[in-house]
């Protein structure tokens, strides 16, 4: 949720954020009204309770007719307090609902617009030039005995797959390299739960506009996570954490599940857009004033990983309308895919400022010992989709694939992946 102090002091900033996202700014006025109503009701209830307390003291000292008059007033006050408290509960619920309808305030400098209005910040590396017609990752993966989508569909349905033989080894090598980099950078490595409670999923902002993407187990009232960002955000829910030594960083290794609602007919070939994949995700808690620089650090760690697997890529500044409810700013790294002659997302890092932490009651103590809301950030360090770009960019004419040098120690020293059969 956004900071109500920001809303009260400068509602135009929140309205401008809504417009940058391509959304209606009327919910901002609704939230202002709900906030004003709640504050007025709380003030009235507090006044009535104070009067009731004072009257109670007077009743104890009074006698005769005066006492009877005071008792009658006390009876009326009790009814008034009960009504005021009921209205307060109603106002607080209305405020909560209005508050949840407002996405995070977009960071200054983020491009306005929708999915296609991103800004390319830089290109890194040159797309490979082949003297043969390059194959796509599925042709390569099948020839290597690495990917089996036909049996994946037979067992589980469309957009499922098996990583077999060297394919499974390649994914483990990639994720282990990401985990090793994270640990070397000071992250605490975590293997996270795949199922979370509704309040954790809601607290991270995934049950709003993107709720259709989430798998729900209704009988158990649990949700399958689409990223370890969710359990890592919930890890310190309702806690006051120590940030005196700087940001607290975790790297979560998890399987991820996404319904891919609304993507019918898109990327049906191969393993680009699937229902289940594995990922190592960076997650950081820090003070709000540190969040901007921490965001750039997460992006730098993502680019370090891309350099290790020798992929040409570009960095984009995602437009406000494509941020998702929790993010104030997001950078994506998109790797070049020779088979499609375009760039496709392989990493994403988001600055969620205090939006998630306010929902999840995650705080730290400032220099005066006063609890303050923390900021949260996340970023992809490696995921199954990277296999697509690695196979396509490092393929050779005979269908074999060169293993990037930095990845070789995690793949038993193997330098070339050879077709089987």
ABEGO torsion letter per residue (X at the ends): XBBAAAAAABAAAAAAAAAAAGBBAAAAAAAAAAAAAAAAAAAAAAAAAAAAAAAAAAAAABBEAAAAAAAAAAAAAAAAAAAAAAAAAAAAAAAAAAAAABBBBBBBGBBBEBAAABBBABBBEBBBBBABBBBBAAAAAAAAGABBAAAAAAAAEBGBBBBBEAAAAAAAAAAAAAAAAAAAAGBBBBBBBABBBAAAAAAAGAABAAAAABBBBAAAGBBBBABAAAAAAAAABGBBBBAAAEBBBBBBBBBBBBAGBGABGBGABEAABBABBBBBBBBBBBBAAAAAAAAAAAAAAAAAAAAAAGBBBBBBBBBAAAAEAABABBBBBBBBBAAAGBBBBABBBBBAEAAAAAAAGBBBBBAAGBBBBBBBBBBBABBAAAAAAAAAAABBAAGBBBBBAAAAAAAGGBABBBBBX
